Amino acid sequence: MSTLSNETIISLNQQIKIESQASSNYLAAAAWCNSKGYDNSADFFFKQADEERAHMLKIFHYLCDMGATPTIPALEQARDSYESLRDVFEMALNAEEMVSEAINNIVNTCRKQNDHRTENFMQWFVNEQIEEEFITRRAVELFDLMGDDKLAIFMIDERIPKITYNAINTGGGE
């Protein structure tokens, strides 16, 4: 018997699907970057795919721990072609903004249900999304700053691993 409301269980299962789809999408983005010779961007998206899977499992285990049954979602075919490296990072930023909105909706559901445990659990995700959006936004901003000629793209790919989020001032991140 679960200690969670049906609405919370449904929301968390939807988030499992979102995180799973993000992992699949990032894996496809990594493959595209790899095929184009954008090694650092490929590595970035391989790591992002792993992170999203870890996020999915974190929610999956929480549901199990709370006596609920997580569902295994069917996923859509991941997008596997892009117009440019900028297009890949714009996809990532849009995806991270959508994930943030979904997480905020879960927190709102928790508040309506007076579910302090799940709201507390979700705070880790709220903080994680600050970092995720910051890094992908900075990557997109590099294209605005440097342009899209071949040398600029090469330099952007070189810069991708150096983008970090300093959470010391905000208390967020891992």
Legacy VTK file of the C-alpha trace (Angstrom):
# vtk DataFile Version 3.0
C-alpha trace
ASCII
DATASET POLYDATA
POINTS 174 float
0.000 0.000 0.000
1.419 3.323 -1.045
1.660 6.313 1.236
1.439 8.617 -1.797
-1.685 10.026 -3.402
-2.675 8.755 -6.833
-2.058 12.235 -8.254
1.514 12.220 -6.908
2.151 8.702 -8.210
0.897 9.693 -11.666
3.075 12.844 -11.644
6.171 10.929 -10.596
5.567 8.232 -13.201
5.217 10.969 -15.841
8.556 12.367 -14.665
10.121 8.917 -15.042
9.048 9.013 -18.677
10.376 12.546 -19.154
13.759 11.629 -17.671
13.914 8.413 -19.719
13.072 10.269 -22.914
15.692 12.916 -22.126
18.304 10.191 -21.674
17.370 8.684 -25.031
17.386 12.088 -26.735
20.787 12.959 -25.299
22.198 9.614 -26.369
21.021 10.286 -29.922
22.497 13.816 -29.726
25.810 12.319 -28.580
25.804 9.957 -31.543
25.107 12.846 -33.935
27.895 14.962 -32.410
30.263 12.012 -32.544
29.480 11.400 -36.225
30.295 15.059 -37.006
33.605 15.052 -35.101
32.372 17.210 -32.208
34.131 15.054 -29.628
33.671 17.293 -26.592
30.012 17.885 -27.334
29.543 14.139 -27.849
31.142 13.483 -24.453
28.905 16.141 -22.904
25.756 14.483 -24.251
26.918 10.964 -23.307
27.312 12.241 -19.737
23.940 14.001 -19.888
22.293 10.767 -21.046
23.775 8.974 -18.023
22.622 11.760 -15.688
19.062 11.662 -16.984
18.956 7.893 -16.533
20.221 8.346 -12.959
17.461 10.918 -12.358
14.877 8.476 -13.688
16.173 5.748 -11.382
16.141 8.097 -8.394
12.413 8.704 -8.906
11.806 5.026 -9.700
13.410 3.957 -6.404
11.537 6.645 -4.470
8.224 5.301 -5.738
9.261 1.773 -4.737
10.384 2.992 -1.303
7.022 4.686 -0.794
5.094 1.497 -1.624
3.997 2.667 -5.080
4.514 0.890 -8.376
6.601 2.752 -10.933
5.696 2.262 -14.556
8.112 1.542 -17.384
7.318 4.101 -20.061
7.205 3.599 -23.797
9.456 6.186 -25.390
9.246 8.125 -28.615
11.933 7.712 -31.254
14.772 10.034 -30.310
15.586 12.809 -32.737
18.777 11.742 -34.481
19.538 14.487 -36.978
20.258 18.159 -36.526
20.971 21.131 -38.757
23.939 22.268 -36.688
25.726 21.972 -33.372
23.785 25.021 -32.220
20.558 23.166 -33.049
21.646 20.315 -30.745
22.266 22.652 -27.824
19.036 24.561 -28.447
17.199 21.222 -28.271
18.950 20.536 -24.965
18.047 23.937 -23.514
14.404 23.548 -24.562
14.358 20.060 -23.039
15.847 21.267 -19.749
13.324 24.107 -19.532
10.521 21.587 -20.091
11.942 19.313 -17.376
12.092 22.259 -14.966
8.439 23.039 -15.663
7.453 19.405 -15.073
9.371 19.318 -11.787
7.716 22.549 -10.673
4.349 20.961 -11.448
5.213 17.978 -9.238
6.177 20.322 -6.399
2.872 22.152 -6.858
1.032 18.813 -6.747
2.880 17.943 -3.528
1.845 21.229 -1.972
-1.798 20.678 -2.926
-1.635 17.158 -1.470
0.191 18.354 1.666
2.912 15.808 0.787
5.976 17.243 2.510
8.073 14.099 2.020
7.779 14.099 -1.754
8.176 17.868 -1.917
11.393 17.529 0.078
12.556 14.708 -2.226
11.845 16.881 -5.276
13.950 19.787 -3.975
17.076 17.944 -5.146
15.619 18.000 -8.676
14.678 21.680 -8.401
18.292 22.506 -7.543
19.657 20.168 -10.207
17.631 21.952 -12.867
19.242 25.267 -11.991
22.584 23.751 -12.990
21.227 21.938 -16.055
19.593 25.052 -17.486
22.604 27.241 -16.689
25.051 24.974 -18.530
22.903 24.482 -21.630
22.040 28.190 -21.742
25.758 29.066 -21.576
26.439 26.652 -24.436
23.782 28.316 -26.602
25.142 31.747 -25.660
28.552 30.707 -27.011
27.032 30.551 -30.499
25.695 34.100 -30.079
29.103 35.251 -28.902
31.356 33.397 -31.337
29.245 32.840 -34.431
28.840 29.752 -36.554
31.778 29.626 -38.936
33.967 26.520 -38.849
36.596 28.002 -36.542
33.946 29.288 -34.129
32.243 25.869 -34.027
35.610 24.205 -33.375
36.285 26.651 -30.532
32.804 26.159 -29.089
33.268 22.380 -29.085
36.579 22.903 -27.280
34.860 25.146 -24.730
31.917 22.832 -23.884
33.731 20.790 -21.175
34.770 24.009 -19.425
31.227 25.252 -18.796
30.460 24.723 -15.137
27.934 25.959 -12.664
29.199 27.392 -9.397
26.532 26.553 -6.855
28.406 27.963 -3.867
26.453 31.205 -3.954
23.044 29.626 -4.481
23.175 26.406 -2.476
22.117 24.400 -5.567
23.733 21.690 -7.659
25.287 18.420 -6.633
LINES 1 175
174 0 1 2 3 4 5 6 7 8 9 10 11 12 13 14 15 16 17 18 19 20 21 22 23 24 25 26 27 28 29 30 31 32 33 34 35 36 37 38 39 40 41 42 43 44 45 46 47 48 49 50 51 52 53 54 55 56 57 58 59 60 61 62 63 64 65 66 67 68 69 70 71 72 73 74 75 76 77 78 79 80 81 82 83 84 85 86 87 88 89 90 91 92 93 94 95 96 97 98 99 100 101 102 103 104 105 106 107 108 109 110 111 112 113 114 115 116 117 118 119 120 121 122 123 124 125 126 127 128 129 130 131 132 133 134 135 136 137 138 139 140 141 142 143 144 145 146 147 148 149 150 151 152 153 154 155 156 157 158 159 160 161 162 163 164 165 166 167 168 169 170 171 172 173
